[in-house]
Amino acid sequence: MSEDTYNAESFRFHGWRNRETWAVSLHLSNDEGLYLSTLEHAAAGHENADRFAAEHPDVVVHPHRHVGEAIREFVETLRDELTDGGSGYENAMVPAGLLSMFSEIGSLWRVDWDEIGANWMEDLPGYLGAPGRTGSAVRNES
């Protein structure tokens, strides 16, 4: 390989696509409350993938993309509640970790939500199989 050839692997950050993707993953998995909420959203994203697959049997479905999209919407909602005076924290104490999360992440537009979704797919089999949960077996067609 010549020196002029781009090597995406050499630009990875702690095994992740970039620093922003790593930071999102780190924050969502380091706080029990955020972890459990993220897991709920990941499961909802997986259920969306199942519904989409049932409605469009001729289309290849990539569940990790649906999971990543659900997590992206969750993270953006958290950000909006903190920055736009949303109803989520009007009269409540904001968890300190949540305040620092977005300043440490930086720009959400650089986050690789497909990679986040694929990572959270690994935690779904146990969650979907937990008592009181329904859902199909996890299919990873990435």
C-alpha positions as CSV (number, residue, x, y, z in Angstrom):
1,M,0.0,0.0,0.0
2,S,1.5,3.4,-1.0
3,E,1.7,6.3,1.4
4,D,-0.9,8.1,-0.7
5,T,-3.6,5.4,-0.2
6,Y,-6.3,6.3,2.4
7,N,-6.6,3.7,5.2
8,A,-9.8,4.2,7.2
9,E,-8.6,1.7,9.9
10,S,-5.7,3.9,10.8
11,F,-8.1,6.8,11.6
12,R,-10.2,4.8,14.1
13,F,-10.6,6.1,17.7
14,H,-10.4,3.4,20.4
15,G,-11.8,0.9,17.8
16,W,-14.6,3.3,16.8
17,R,-15.1,5.2,13.5
18,N,-14.3,8.5,15.2
19,R,-14.1,10.2,18.6
20,E,-17.8,11.4,18.5
21,T,-19.1,7.8,17.9
22,W,-16.8,6.5,20.7
23,A,-18.0,9.3,23.0
24,V,-21.7,8.6,22.4
25,S,-21.2,4.9,23.0
26,L,-19.2,5.6,26.1
27,H,-21.8,7.9,27.7
28,L,-24.8,5.8,26.8
29,S,-23.2,2.7,28.4
30,N,-21.6,4.2,31.4
31,D,-24.7,5.4,33.2
32,E,-27.2,2.7,34.3
33,G,-30.3,4.9,33.6
34,L,-29.0,6.0,30.2
35,Y,-28.0,2.4,29.4
36,L,-31.5,1.1,30.2
37,S,-33.2,3.9,28.3
38,T,-30.9,3.3,25.3
39,L,-31.7,-0.4,25.5
40,E,-35.4,0.3,25.3
41,H,-34.9,2.6,22.3
42,A,-32.7,0.0,20.6
43,A,-35.4,-2.7,21.2
44,A,-38.0,-0.3,19.7
45,G,-35.7,0.2,16.7
46,H,-35.3,-3.5,16.3
47,E,-39.1,-3.9,16.4
48,N,-39.4,-1.2,13.7
49,A,-37.0,-3.3,11.6
50,D,-39.2,-6.4,12.1
51,R,-42.3,-4.4,11.0
52,F,-40.5,-3.0,8.0
53,A,-39.3,-6.5,7.0
54,A,-42.9,-7.9,7.3
55,E,-44.3,-5.0,5.2
56,H,-41.5,-5.2,2.6
57,P,-40.5,-8.9,2.2
58,D,-38.6,-8.2,-1.0
59,V,-36.2,-5.7,0.7
60,V,-33.1,-6.6,2.5
61,V,-33.5,-5.2,6.0
62,H,-30.5,-4.1,8.1
63,P,-31.8,-4.1,11.7
64,H,-28.7,-2.2,13.0
65,R,-29.7,0.8,10.9
66,H,-33.2,0.9,12.5
67,V,-31.6,0.5,15.9
68,G,-29.1,3.2,15.2
69,E,-31.8,5.5,14.0
70,A,-33.9,4.9,17.2
71,I,-30.9,5.7,19.4
72,R,-30.1,8.8,17.3
73,E,-33.6,10.1,17.9
74,F,-33.3,9.4,21.6
75,V,-30.0,11.2,21.9
76,E,-31.2,14.2,19.9
77,T,-34.3,14.3,22.2
78,L,-32.1,14.4,25.2
79,R,-30.0,17.2,23.7
80,D,-33.1,19.2,22.8
81,E,-34.5,18.9,26.3
82,L,-31.3,20.2,27.7
83,T,-30.6,23.0,25.2
84,D,-34.1,24.2,24.2
85,G,-35.7,24.2,27.6
86,G,-37.8,21.1,26.8
87,S,-40.1,19.7,29.4
88,G,-37.9,16.8,30.4
89,Y,-35.9,18.7,33.0
90,E,-37.8,21.9,33.7
91,N,-38.2,21.5,37.5
92,A,-35.8,18.6,38.1
93,M,-32.1,18.3,38.7
94,V,-30.3,17.4,35.5
95,P,-27.9,14.5,36.0
96,A,-24.3,15.9,35.9
97,G,-23.2,13.2,33.4
98,L,-25.9,14.3,31.0
99,L,-24.7,17.9,31.2
100,S,-21.2,17.0,30.3
101,M,-22.2,14.3,27.7
102,F,-22.9,16.7,24.9
103,S,-19.9,18.9,25.4
104,E,-17.7,15.8,25.4
105,I,-19.4,14.3,22.3
106,G,-19.0,17.4,20.2
107,S,-20.9,17.3,17.0
108,L,-23.7,14.7,16.6
109,W,-23.6,14.9,12.8
110,R,-20.2,13.1,12.9
111,V,-21.6,10.1,14.9
112,D,-21.8,6.9,12.9
113,W,-25.3,5.8,14.0
114,D,-25.0,2.5,12.0
115,E,-22.0,1.6,14.1
116,I,-23.8,2.6,17.3
117,G,-26.8,0.4,16.2
118,A,-24.6,-2.6,15.4
119,N,-23.0,-2.3,18.8
120,W,-26.3,-2.1,20.7
121,M,-27.6,-5.1,18.7
122,E,-25.1,-7.2,20.7
123,D,-27.0,-6.3,23.9
124,L,-30.5,-7.0,22.5
125,P,-30.8,-10.8,22.7
126,G,-30.8,-10.8,26.5
127,Y,-33.0,-7.8,26.7
128,L,-35.6,-9.1,24.2
129,G,-35.6,-12.4,26.0
130,A,-36.2,-10.9,29.4
131,P,-39.5,-11.6,31.2
132,G,-42.2,-9.3,30.1
133,R,-40.6,-8.5,26.7
134,T,-41.7,-9.8,23.4
135,G,-39.9,-9.7,20.1
136,S,-38.4,-11.9,17.4
137,A,-35.0,-13.4,17.5
138,V,-32.4,-10.9,16.7
139,R,-31.4,-11.0,13.0
140,N,-28.3,-9.2,12.0
141,E,-28.2,-8.9,8.2
142,S,-25.4,-6.3,8.0
